[in-house]
Structure formats: C-alpha cells, structure tokens
Amino acid sequence: MDALGLRTTPALQVESVSRRFGPTLALDGVDLAFVPGRVSAVVGANGSGKSTLLRILAGLLPPTSGQVLAFGSHPVRSVHHALDAGVVLVPQEPTLAGHLTVWQNVSLVSPARRSGIFLNDRRARRFAAEHVAGLLPEGVLDRPTGSLSKSSRQLVQLAAAMARDPQVLLLDEPTAVLDEDGVVALHALVRSFRERGGTVLIVSHRLKDVLELADDVVVLRNGRVQLDCAVTPQSEREIVALLSADEGVEREHRTGTDAPVVLRATGIRGWRGLDVPELTVRAGEIVGIAGQSGSGRSRLAAALAGSHAVEGTVEVAGTEIRTGSIRSARAAGVAYVPEDRHAAAIMGNQSVEANLLLGQDDPALRTGPFRSRRGERRVGRELVTSYDIRPPLPDKQAGLLSGGNQQKVVVARALAGRPQVVVADEPTQGVDASARAAIHEALAAAAAEGTAVVAVCSEFEEIFALADRIVVLYDGRVVLDRPCAATTPDEVLAASLGSSASPDAPTDQLEEVLA
Ligand SMILES: Nc1ncnc2c1ncn2[C@@H]1O[C@H](COP(=O)(O)OP(=O)(O)OP(=O)(O)O)[C@@H](O)[C@H]1O
C-alpha cells in the first residue's frame, strides 16, 4: 500500500522462483515483491543466491520454476523483456568495452547517438556528459574506459545504466570496488532515483553502507528468503546478528619489531607518478596500504609483486627481483592477490582444484619426482575445507563459483605456497563477514609464521583490524607511515585526502598548503 492506502503495483514480483545448477539449488521457492520508490538491500552469505536472483530479475537467466512479473503484467523471460520494462542490471564485474572512451560506453545504447540514420558523436558525447555528471569529473569522458581505475569503471557502468532511463536498477555489489568518493556518489544517485519513483535492489556485503541507504531488506540463506522486512532499528539489529561472523581472535598490533626486513623497495618511480623512495616490511609484519582510488595504492602493490615495471629495486630477503617480472618475484617467494580477480587470477574454465594448485610446489603434491594425483586431491580438498569454499566441490568450474567464493580461491592459492611475502590487493573484496574473518585469520597466521604481508584495503577500518602498520598514499607518494596503534582513522582519512593535517606529509606538499 502507498501513503494513501492504495495498493501499489510492484515494480517486480517474484513468484515461487527456484533455480537449479546441477546439484546446486541456488534459489529455492523465492517469493518477493519490490515496490516503486523504495530501495531494497539484498544480503546474505557468499553463495546464498543474491547474484542468481538479480540475474533472473534482469532476464539473463531463466528460473527453473516460477516466474517474475514486471509492473504487474510483463513477464520477464529474457533480457529484452527486462529492458523493455525498464529493468537494468549493473553487474558485479564491469562489462564495458575497455578500448572505447567513457562517452562511447555510456551512450552506446542510446538513441541520442543518432541523427536520423547517422551516428552523431557530438550529441552522444553531450548525452553521456549529462549522465557522468555527479559521478566522475567531465575530464574522463574522452579517456579509454580500460585506462580508468576499477572504481571509476564501476561508476561509468552506473552512468551507462542510467543512460537507459531505467525504472528499476539492480546493483550487484556496487560498492565492492568503489572508493569513498564513489560510495558517496552512488548513494546520492540512488537517493535521487528513489525520489523520482525508481526502484532499487542493491546487493552488498557492506552492511553498514547498505542499511543506511535501504528502506527494506531481504536476507537470503541457502537460496531461501530468511527475512523480508522494512529496515528499522530493531530489524537492523536482527540483520546484523544474522550476518555477522565471530570476529575471530583479535590480533594484537605488533610494533617496533626487530625481525629482519624481508621486503625492501627502494627508489620506486614511474608508472603515472608513483614515487616511493623506500618501503620496508619485516618478517611477520602486516602493512596496510591505504589511499583513495587513483592514489597509487594498487600501482604500488603491483610494482612490489613484479606485475608492472617501474624504476628502482625490489628485494626479497636480500635477493633483487626483476621489476615487471611476476615470474622473478614468484621465484623469490612473492605471492600476489591482484585487485582484478577476473582478469588476472581466476582461470574460469578450470576446476576449483586446478586454480588452487596452480603454481604450487608443495612436497605433499609429489611422490618422488612425479606429481601425485592423490596428493593433489587431498591438498585441494583441504584448501576447500579450510577456506570454506562453497559449494565444497573441488571439481566445480571455478568461473561458476559465486564472486566471494572465487576470491577465497585466489587468497587460498596465494597463501598455500608459504610465501616469504604476500602482496594482497583488496583481499576481502566481495566476501561475506565470515569469509572476511577467515581471510584475516589466514593472513595473520601467515604473518605469525614469518611472512611479510602487504595488504591494500579501501576500507580504513579493515586496515586497523588487520595490520600492524599503515602506509597512506596520496598522489603516488607516501604521506603517512605509522604503526596502527599510533594513528587514528581520522588522521588516515585526512592524509589520504592530501591534508596538511598529516605530520608525515612531504614538506613540499605542506609548504604548498601553507602558502
Ligand atoms: N552458472 C552456474 N553454474 C553452476 N553453479 C552456479 C552458477 N551460477 C551460480 N552458481 C551457484 O549458485 C549458488 C549461488 O550463487 P550466487 O552467485 O547467486 O551467490 P551470491 O549470493 O551472489 O554469492 P557472492 O556473495 O559470493 O557473490 C552458488 O553455489 C554458485 O556456485
């Protein structure tokens, strides 16, 4: 019912929808209604069926049984039906054409591209600019989309969705890769879309963010609706209790250790303004790298892991690695969890086991000089169990796992080889609370065994929970480097925004601010 007590036709009505993938029942008899002018958060553990629900609503996937109706009368049986009814999905992984400019991607499907039968680039660019406004600076319009950060690409994807003039927006984990500014822009967009009567479904593991924004919440568990209610202070408490994990053992920050330096980077320069004269990480230390998107945090991680050539040297336990050579870094004992799991870390058409064992040289995997199939099965199964990869099927194609479970595979593989150094870029991207706790524990356990850990995290809170030391980048430079115990989230935020409040800010920057 609306405010006048009139019955409102749901924008989307989900009727007894089930979806099976072989032995996996991803959705099991789901009944839901989403009404116009409301934002619904769809939450639940990794693999609980959230993305499957969104893909069915977007017409990308047919249900095994049941049906979806848009605005009371339009059955959604294909992408075409969904788009006709104004239902637009922004998927977890961007689907933009990297070689096209931002304005081309945003205006790709719009009639504004045409004057009669001809393409009209000027009009299309103007049209794109309107949709990019508020999300990204106008200066990005002519940049190739592939050259932008993942956060910016996600915002381009959002602009492209808005360019379709939707009635219903389906947002799958939009904040997983967004930086602070991106999250603010997304929230503003969602709020104004709702005011205009739009319907929004938003899947997220960032409970705090999503509950702040949502009117209603749906909790999924093993493909079933566990809770479907309005967000109130009471229901919020219930939801948080349902979805939180045991925090695990609180890790004590290590300070002032005299353990040997394992990772030493000196004179790192180049690659769009990266300029880090020295960075060291000791055995057993966890260093969190913070910074806004574009600050150089991921570039620094990639440089340390040998994935991109830069000036300067990177040494692991005294051995210099060749920068730009992942092979050389790996040989020296560096394991890398890249930010872009899809493009760089998961072989989607190979089994979970093959992905877990890729590049591993554990003696447990051999019988004499030969690879042991039995050993591989055992190690694969052990990793699946200890990282709680769901479903627990080592033979399942890795690309068919839910996003969070793919992330667990990537982290499990990185840590399984007992590396000297782990460089993890957003190690808990897209994972639920219990997987996040498990990944933190695994990184802490690796550190306890002497591994030097470097973790890039866009959430400052995560760094304080995980790391011993925090290094903040701004504009490619280190502007703060301190033990976590000796700094506060406010100082980190100020430093990440380039504020002079940070006493570690390079003097030239301070002078600029003071002038
Ligand atoms: N194409 C597919 N083939 C086989 N199994 C699939 C396929 N798509 C999804 N699944 C399985 O369906 C279940 C639900 O997956 P889904 O992606 O909907 O979960 P999710 O709640 O979105 O998880 P996450 O939070 O990790 O993104 C998982 O067990 C997943 O492995």
The ligand as an ORCA input file, in Angstrom:
! r2SCAN-3c Opt
* xyz 0 1
  N      26.262    -20.783    -13.858
  C      26.365    -21.502    -12.739
  N      26.657    -22.818    -12.778
  C      26.766    -23.541    -11.643
  N      26.567    -23.061    -10.405
  C      26.264    -21.753    -10.294
  C      26.167    -20.903    -11.444
  N      25.858    -19.645    -11.026
  C      25.771    -19.709     -9.664
  N      26.016    -20.969     -9.244
  C      25.971    -21.445     -7.854
  O      24.773    -20.962     -7.254
  C      24.993    -20.592     -5.890
  C      24.536    -19.154     -5.682
  O      25.463    -18.291     -6.352
  P      25.305    -16.713     -6.386
  O      26.357    -16.189     -7.297
  O      23.898    -16.377     -6.669
  O      25.641    -16.339     -4.863
  P      25.828    -14.911     -4.178
  O      24.911    -14.878     -3.014
  O      25.669    -13.836     -5.194
  O      27.326    -15.004     -3.675
  P      28.514    -13.873     -3.518
  O      28.181    -13.096     -2.296
  O      29.734    -14.697     -3.282
  O      28.587    -13.076     -4.783
  C      26.480    -20.806     -5.633
  O      26.618    -22.063     -5.011
  C      27.103    -20.828     -7.013
  O      28.265    -21.628     -7.032
*
